Amino acid sequence: MGNRLFQEARKAVHLAKNAEPAEQNAAISTAKNALSSAYANTTITEKEQLRAFQDELNSIESK
């Protein structure tokens, strides 16, 4: 998929998942912003994937 905002959101979630504990809150915040930006400009299929990325972030935050 060629949507730049979608790709940035996917990358931000990946970075948040793999961030060091001291950096994880900032990485999660960045990922949430990226997801929000991407959501308004995506296809239905991409929206479903963005929701899955949001679920991943939620699971990181609950740890």
N, C-alpha and C positions, 0 to 999 in steps of 0.2 A: 504494500500500500504506500502510495507516494505522499500522503498527507504529512507535511513537516511537523505540525503541532502534535499529531498523533505519535509520530516517531519520537519527538522530544518527551512526551508524556511516558511512553514505554521505557525510554532510557532513564528518566528520572525515577520511576518506580524501581527499576533494576538497581540503580545506585542506592536508593533508600534501603532496599532489602539487604544490600551488602555493605552498608556503611558501618563504620566503627561506632560503638555505643555512644561515645562523646559527640559524634557528628550526626547521629541518627535523627534527632528531632528536627534539625535544620533541613536534612535531606527529605524527610517526610513532608515538611512544609513546602519545600520546592516542588516535590512530586504532586502534592495536592493542587498547587497553583497551575502546574502544567496540565493536569487532568482537567481542571476547570476550563482552561483556555482551549484545550483540544475539543472538549465535549460539544461546544457550540458549532464547530466547523467540521463535523464528521458524518460519515454515512451511518446507517442503522447498524451495520455489521461492526463498524469501528466502535460505535457507542457500546455495544455489548462487550467488546473487549476492554473498553475503558472502565466499564462497571466491574469487570473481573480484576483489573488493576487496582481499582478502589478497594475491593474486597481484600486484596493482598496487603494494601496499606493499613486497612483496619486491623488485620491480624497482627501486623508488626506493632501497631500502637497498643494493642491489648496485652502485649507481653510485658 
